[in-house]
């Protein structure tokens, strides 16, 4: 059998499966009262929260992802706002991915509601792949319910397969042959292209490029001067090429180690108070450090982004001189960037994101201690270095080294976010 790396791109067979309005569909399947009704899944029911997923009944009223609850209620007074339920969606996602794996062993869970399947080594006939796609749809409805629907794209690479799954929704099936790729790509606007965010779309707009058909006529020199090293990727996309291979992973695989981790938060009512923003920064830092420990890895490279109501803000990158998985160390770095930027600026923070690039898992981490600030503060606390001990922190050990008021609800060696912010600033510098 051929080696995958030697197979021409036009001979590869990639399937992209995108679950339609996944969060809303799961809620409708789980609760018969919500079926055939206009519903929106949001972080909360208050007006300032945003819709994360809307049912197709709600979409027919003009409600979409990102619509504020208050605006959604104006567009459709009968809409039902359902609080988000992560565990429920994860449970459905695992079941769906198991269905995908039963049809194709090479499966990449791209997110909780979409996946790529690589049939290159198993089946290359497009007509047979379409039959397989219909069988996947049938099995999803049979095992999970009629409300759970998927759109499927079949093509020769991940980019074209993604375009195919987006082409017909809901419950669509589109095959894009490599030689026909521009018939589909040329219908796209620049912001609709997978991987082209707001910054890239804006720069292309300044060059007069607003739709895909004009993209491939741009000079490589102009692209390189505008986008630097990323211009290679833009040239690939412009010609309908994508040389990325399927990463054979599922959400349930413990052996999978991500190359990067990130946590982001969109704020309902803009933060104007420094402590509120730093408290959220601390929370994101601890979530990241918890995931680092889960995968038993360390990091040096930290990306930190803050955006205000005018879409301006911090976009920083720091490479530490040591590797760490300590939330306090991550927070210290982000806090320094935050205070420096907003020292002389009016703060109205709307969005915050922290990203870590994973380093070699065997690199040593820095042992950090919590300094005492008064008689009632921590008497003896330190993050345990993996190279020095493999001991698991039990509840009894936690009681010995950290007072009750400093323990987090997660029963890990996390410090209370608010107490941290009130502590001596020298602890973070």
SEBABA-675792 format. One line per 10 residues: number of its first residue (from 1); their letters; for each residue x, y, z of C-alpha. Coordinates in Angstrom, 3 decimals, always signed. Each point is the difference from the previous one (the first is absolute). Example, Ala and Ser with C-alpha at 12.3 -4.5 7.8 and 13.67 -1.06 7.14 Angstrom:
<atoms>
1) AS) +12.300/-4.500/+7.800  +1.370/+3.440/-0.660
</atoms>
This chain:
<atoms>
1) XXXXXXXXXX) +0.000/+0.000/+0.000  +1.162/+3.549/-0.709  +1.676/+2.119/+2.635  -2.272/+2.905/+0.854  +2.763/+2.566/-0.484  +0.585/-1.148/-3.590  -3.644/+0.219/-1.088  -0.800/+3.087/-2.130  -2.429/+2.412/+1.611  -2.587/-0.549/-2.737
11) XXXXXXXXXX) -0.092/-3.713/+0.924  -0.603/+0.522/+3.701  -3.517/-0.422/+1.427  -0.932/+2.113/+3.009  -3.429/+0.233/+1.605  -0.986/+2.873/+2.293  -3.050/-0.461/+2.211  -1.518/+3.043/+1.682  -2.853/-0.444/+2.459  -2.735/+2.556/-0.734
21) XXXXXXXXXX) -0.790/+2.490/+2.812  +1.464/-2.615/+2.301  -0.661/+1.478/+3.446  -3.552/+1.011/-0.901  -0.695/-3.356/-1.688  +1.201/-1.910/+3.068  -2.289/+2.070/+2.222  -2.960/-0.681/-2.308  +0.772/-3.715/-0.080  +0.363/-0.171/+3.792
31) XXXXXXXXXX) -3.205/+1.970/+0.668  -3.027/-0.770/-2.226  -1.628/+3.270/+1.149  +2.689/+1.955/-1.898  -0.429/-1.797/-3.311  -1.214/+2.070/-2.960  +0.353/+3.108/+2.148  +2.237/+3.031/-0.261  +2.775/-0.503/+2.565  +3.409/+1.487/+0.677
41) XXXXXXXXXX) +2.786/-1.468/+2.129  +1.874/+2.687/+1.943  +2.361/+0.412/+2.936  -2.914/+1.344/+2.040  -3.570/+1.162/-0.392  +0.672/+3.704/+0.667  -0.304/+2.435/-2.907  +3.731/+0.810/-0.155  +1.022/-3.617/-0.696  +0.547/-1.071/-3.611
51) XXXXXXXXXX) -1.553/-2.877/-1.919  +2.557/-2.797/-0.475  -2.265/-2.175/-2.148  -3.431/+0.627/-1.470  -2.491/-2.566/-1.229  -1.017/+0.212/-3.635  -3.390/+1.291/+1.120  +1.827/+2.897/+1.681  +2.291/+0.526/-2.986  -3.087/+0.459/-2.178
61) XXXXXXXXXX) -0.795/+3.050/+2.156  +3.438/+1.519/-0.621  +1.604/-1.226/+3.228  +3.534/-1.346/-0.355  +3.131/-0.762/+2.006  +1.148/+3.158/+1.787  -3.453/+1.606/+0.215  -0.606/+1.451/+3.457  -2.850/-1.591/+1.956  -1.740/+3.360/+0.210
71) XXXXXXXXXX) +0.166/+0.471/-3.775  -1.151/-3.593/-0.546  -3.084/+0.640/+2.127  -0.808/+3.042/-2.125  +0.363/-2.008/-3.223  -2.067/-2.850/+1.425  -1.903/+0.617/+3.260  -0.773/-3.734/+0.220  +3.625/-1.150/-0.046  +1.045/-2.264/+2.867
81) XXXXXXXXXX) +3.487/+0.677/+1.398  +1.626/-3.179/+1.317  +3.110/+0.196/+2.252  +3.009/-1.791/-1.450  +0.637/-3.555/+1.220  +3.551/-1.079/-0.877  -0.205/-3.517/+1.433  -3.073/-0.793/-2.075  +1.661/+1.122/-3.234  +3.187/-1.861/+0.799
91) XXXXXXXXXX) -1.956/-3.200/+0.604  -1.730/+0.300/-3.382  +3.298/+0.915/-1.656  +1.732/-3.144/+1.254  -2.862/-2.151/-1.315  +0.125/+1.732/-3.390  +3.766/-0.421/-0.282  -0.347/-3.691/+0.807  -2.425/-0.268/-2.926  +2.534/+1.709/-2.280
101) XXXXXXXXXX) +2.738/-2.361/+1.137  -2.210/-3.001/-0.803  +0.032/+1.089/-3.670  +3.588/+1.270/-0.244  +2.869/-0.684/+2.431  +1.856/+3.162/-1.036  -2.062/+2.653/+1.747  +0.941/+3.453/+1.294  -2.276/+1.681/+2.528  +0.400/+3.588/-1.138
111) XXXXXXXXXX) -2.395/+1.342/+2.626  -2.893/-1.189/+2.122  -2.377/+0.091/-2.993  +2.140/-0.750/-3.058  +2.563/-2.495/-1.209  +2.133/-0.962/-2.997  +0.138/-3.578/-1.307  +2.754/-1.162/-2.361  -1.214/-2.768/-2.331  +3.039/+0.198/-2.307
121) XXXXXXXXXX) +1.351/-3.415/+0.983  -3.437/-1.646/+0.132  -2.268/+1.373/-2.721  +0.580/+2.496/-2.834  -3.158/-0.338/-2.077  -2.115/+3.129/+0.510  -3.317/-1.781/-0.599  +0.810/-2.627/+2.625  +1.104/+2.739/+2.410  -3.346/+1.743/-0.474
131) XXXXXXXXXX) -1.764/-3.249/+0.934  +2.207/-0.244/+3.105  -0.906/+3.603/+0.896  -3.711/-0.830/-0.226  +0.560/-3.050/+2.224  +1.761/+2.224/+2.569  -2.977/+2.397/+0.004  -2.405/-2.910/+0.385  +1.926/-1.481/+2.926  +0.203/+3.372/+1.786
141) XXXXXXXXXX) -3.779/+0.427/-0.171  -0.606/-3.625/+0.989  +2.276/+0.042/+3.050  -0.297/+3.625/+1.158  -3.354/+1.235/-1.277  -1.698/+1.832/-2.850  +1.052/+3.456/+1.230  +3.701/-0.747/-0.408  +0.913/+0.792/-3.606  +3.270/+0.405/-1.858
151) XXXXXXXXXX) +1.265/+1.635/-3.182  +2.762/-1.899/-1.779  +2.601/+1.116/-2.526  +2.150/-2.414/-2.027  +3.068/+1.097/-1.927  +3.747/-0.361/-0.475  +1.233/+2.062/+2.962  -1.174/+1.468/+3.292  -0.643/+3.479/-1.411  -2.274/-1.195/-2.813
161) XXXXXXXXXX) -1.782/-2.512/+2.236  -0.739/+2.827/+2.457  -1.355/+2.150/-2.845  -2.194/-2.928/-1.025  -1.525/-0.491/+3.452  -0.798/+3.720/+0.170  -1.532/+0.061/-3.480  -3.353/-1.580/+0.925  -1.518/+0.333/+3.465  -1.723/-1.552/+1.778
171) XXXXXXXXXX) +0.403/-3.702/-0.696  +1.953/+0.571/-3.230  +2.385/-2.168/-1.999  +2.399/+1.563/-2.522  +2.808/-1.606/-1.984  +2.679/+2.301/-1.450  +2.326/-1.610/-2.506  +3.443/+1.547/-0.089  -0.349/+1.142/-3.624  -3.299/+1.751/+0.851
181) XXXXXXXXXX) +1.273/+1.764/+3.131  -0.169/+3.583/-1.333  -3.718/-0.352/-0.821  -0.592/-0.181/+3.753  +2.860/+2.127/+1.314  -0.829/+2.953/-2.261  -3.422/+0.306/+1.642  +1.612/+0.860/+3.344  +0.645/+3.370/+1.562  +3.371/+0.400/+1.704
191) XXXXXXXXXX) -1.392/-0.107/+3.596  -1.705/-3.319/-0.824  +3.285/-1.769/-0.762  +1.070/-2.500/+2.627  +2.988/+1.368/+1.927  -0.338/+3.595/-1.189  -0.778/+2.086/+3.060  -0.884/+3.641/+0.349  +3.602/+1.253/-0.238  +0.749/-1.862/-3.255
201) XXXXXXXXXX) -3.346/+1.002/-1.518  +0.642/+3.642/+0.874  +3.478/+0.017/-1.570  -1.304/-1.658/-3.160  -2.819/+2.547/-0.166  +2.601/+2.778/+0.040  +1.527/-1.705/-3.048  -3.406/+0.022/-1.691  -0.662/-3.724/+0.528  -3.489/-0.691/+1.383
211) XXXXXXXXXX) -0.870/-3.303/-1.700  +1.887/-3.182/-0.709  +0.050/+0.265/-3.800  +2.479/+2.893/+0.172  +2.253/-1.517/+2.633  +2.058/-2.265/-2.238  +0.908/+2.868/-2.325  +1.911/+1.878/+2.704  +3.750/+0.218/-0.468  +1.998/-2.249/+2.382
221) XXXXXXXXXX) +2.288/+2.981/+0.619  -2.945/+2.115/+1.191  -1.233/-2.847/+2.199  +3.451/-0.503/+1.548  +0.397/+3.724/+0.719  -3.474/+0.120/+1.580  -0.154/-3.261/+1.952  +3.619/-1.065/+0.476  +0.528/-3.743/+0.333  -3.751/-0.698/+0.043
231) XXXXXXXXXX) -0.213/+0.849/-3.695  +0.878/-3.635/-0.828  -3.239/-1.131/+1.621  -2.006/+2.679/-1.829  +1.478/-1.104/-3.330  -0.995/-3.598/+0.740  -3.553/+0.992/+0.879  -0.240/+2.266/-3.066  +0.654/-3.043/-2.202  -2.283/-2.311/+1.968
241) XXXXXXXXXX) +2.855/-1.974/+1.528  +0.453/-1.260/+3.543  +2.885/-2.345/+0.768  -0.886/-0.588/+3.653  -0.577/-3.634/+0.892  -2.674/-1.399/+2.269  +1.134/-0.349/+3.615  -1.409/-3.288/+1.192  -1.505/+1.141/+3.288  -3.227/-0.123/+1.937
251) XXXXXXXXXX) -1.091/+2.176/+2.902  +0.106/-3.048/+2.269  +3.587/-1.012/-0.702  +2.227/+0.517/+3.046  +3.138/-0.491/-2.097  -0.736/+3.071/-2.124  +2.208/+2.970/+0.953  -0.999/+3.303/-1.634  +2.657/+2.287/-1.465  -1.641/+3.031/+1.584
261) XXXXXXXXXX) -2.705/+0.770/+2.530  -2.200/+3.036/+0.334  -2.812/+1.424/+2.074  -2.055/+3.038/-0.968  -2.884/+1.913/+1.541  -2.427/+2.495/-1.521  -1.239/+2.473/+2.582  -3.666/+1.002/+0.035  +0.201/+3.429/+1.628  +3.440/+1.553/-0.682
271) XXXXXXXXXX) +2.408/-0.017/+2.948  +1.170/+3.452/+1.067  +1.490/-1.116/+3.309  +3.609/-1.237/+0.095  -0.627/-2.654/+2.655  -2.878/-1.530/-1.994  +2.240/-0.344/-3.041  +2.912/-1.416/+1.998  -2.320/-2.456/+1.735  -1.087/-1.333/-3.393
281) XXXXXXXXXX) +3.635/-0.127/-1.128  +0.826/-2.062/+3.078  -2.882/-2.358/-0.699  +1.108/-0.581/-3.600  +3.584/-0.559/+1.166  -1.079/-2.661/+2.479  -2.163/-1.769/-2.575  +2.985/-0.213/-2.307  +2.318/-1.242/+2.725  -2.559/-2.641/+0.954
291) XXXXXXXXXX) -0.005/-1.293/-3.579  +3.804/+0.015/-0.094  +0.056/-2.244/+3.066  -2.720/-2.223/-1.478  +2.192/-0.759/-3.028  +3.203/+0.034/+2.103  +1.658/+2.651/-2.159  +1.716/+3.370/+0.488  +0.106/+3.247/-1.923  +2.311/+2.933/-0.672
301) XXXXXXXXXX) -1.911/+1.957/-2.632  -3.005/+2.018/+1.161  -2.334/+2.002/-2.233  -2.312/+2.503/+1.686  -2.719/+1.990/-1.720  -2.445/+2.570/+1.326  -2.496/+1.858/-2.149  -2.072/+3.011/+1.003  -3.327/+1.275/-1.352  +1.842/+1.740/-2.860
311) XXXXXXXXXX) +1.768/-3.261/-0.976  +3.377/+1.338/+1.159  +2.088/-1.335/+2.849  +2.847/-2.318/+0.943  +1.486/-2.590/-2.328  +3.200/-1.212/+1.610  +2.364/-2.959/-0.185  +2.511/-0.962/+2.680  +2.549/-2.800/-0.010  +1.011/-0.811/+3.577
321) XXXXXXXXXX) +3.621/-0.955/+0.828  -1.331/-3.147/+1.697  -2.838/-2.454/-0.555  -2.963/+0.032/+2.348  -3.535/-1.167/+0.565  -0.612/+2.283/+2.931  -3.123/+2.153/-0.174  +1.516/+2.713/+2.162  +2.976/+0.351/-2.328  -2.269/+0.209/-3.046
331) XXXXXXXXXX) -2.187/+2.565/+1.750  +3.003/+2.081/+1.052  +1.121/+0.332/-3.600  -3.477/+0.904/-1.276  -0.610/+2.448/+2.829  +3.179/+1.908/-0.795  -1.098/+0.402/-3.626  -3.478/+1.053/+1.070  +1.072/+2.697/+2.451  +2.609/+1.444/-2.357
341) XXXXXXXXXX) -2.552/+0.381/-2.793  -2.885/+1.422/+2.019  +2.025/+2.249/+2.300  -0.904/+3.114/-1.982  -3.012/-1.258/-1.952  -3.712/-0.122/+0.715  -0.886/-3.638/+0.489  -3.123/-1.638/-1.428  +1.026/-3.635/-0.369  -2.295/-2.273/-2.057
351) XXXXXXXXXX) +2.118/-3.034/-0.862  +2.948/-1.830/+1.494  +2.012/-2.946/-1.278  +3.084/-1.850/+1.231  +1.885/-2.579/-2.066  +2.958/-2.237/+0.822  +2.293/-1.799/-2.413  +0.913/-3.394/+1.418  +3.679/-0.780/+0.524  +1.840/-3.286/+0.526
361) XXXXXXXXXX) -1.888/-1.802/+2.766  +3.227/-0.998/+1.763  +1.364/+3.499/+0.451  +0.176/+1.018/+3.679  -2.442/+2.508/+1.378  +0.750/+2.763/+2.454  -0.898/-0.631/+3.624  -1.940/+3.010/+1.255  -0.800/+0.845/+3.605  -2.794/+2.077/+1.422
371) XXXXXXXXXX) +1.567/+2.750/+2.103  -1.467/+0.863/+3.377  -1.719/+3.363/+0.287  -1.363/-0.056/+3.564  -0.435/-2.276/+3.008  -3.143/-1.685/-1.359  +1.271/-0.522/-3.522  +1.419/-3.167/-1.457  +2.499/-1.534/+2.400  +1.397/-2.579/-2.306
381) XXXXXXXXXX) -0.950/-0.218/-3.691  +1.858/-0.900/-3.147  -0.888/-1.443/-3.322  +1.474/-3.497/-0.104  +2.583/-0.541/-2.726  -0.599/-3.106/-2.075  +3.726/-0.783/-0.043  +0.164/+0.003/+3.792  -3.133/-1.914/+0.893  -2.814/-1.996/-1.559
391) XXXXXXXXXX) -2.153/+0.337/+3.117  -3.656/+0.854/-0.642  -1.323/+2.849/+2.134  -2.719/-1.541/+2.154  -2.614/+1.915/+1.955  +1.903/-0.762/+3.229  +3.264/+1.364/-1.411  -1.822/+3.048/-1.318  -1.372/+0.704/+3.478  +3.524/-0.115/+1.401
401) XXXXXXXXXX) +1.609/+2.458/-2.398  -2.809/+2.421/-0.926  -2.638/+1.536/+2.306  -3.621/-0.772/-0.866  -0.724/+3.532/-1.235  +2.698/-0.397/-2.655  -1.275/-3.278/-1.425  -1.864/+0.004/-3.301  -3.274/-1.770/-0.649  +1.833/-2.349/-2.332
411) XXXXXXXXXX) +2.023/-1.390/+2.944  +3.290/+0.575/-1.767  +2.897/+2.215/+0.980  -1.669/+3.022/-1.575  -0.110/+3.264/+1.875  -3.151/+2.033/+0.367  -0.107/+2.464/-2.873  -1.318/+2.890/+2.088  +2.381/-0.561/+2.886  +2.907/-0.083/-2.417
421) XXXXXXXXX) -0.952/+3.383/-1.376  -0.072/+1.499/+3.498  +3.400/-1.403/+0.917  +3.333/+1.766/-0.161  +0.785/+1.003/-3.587  +3.599/-1.090/+0.405  -1.219/-3.585/-0.086  -0.629/+0.301/-3.737  +3.048/+2.095/-0.993
</atoms>
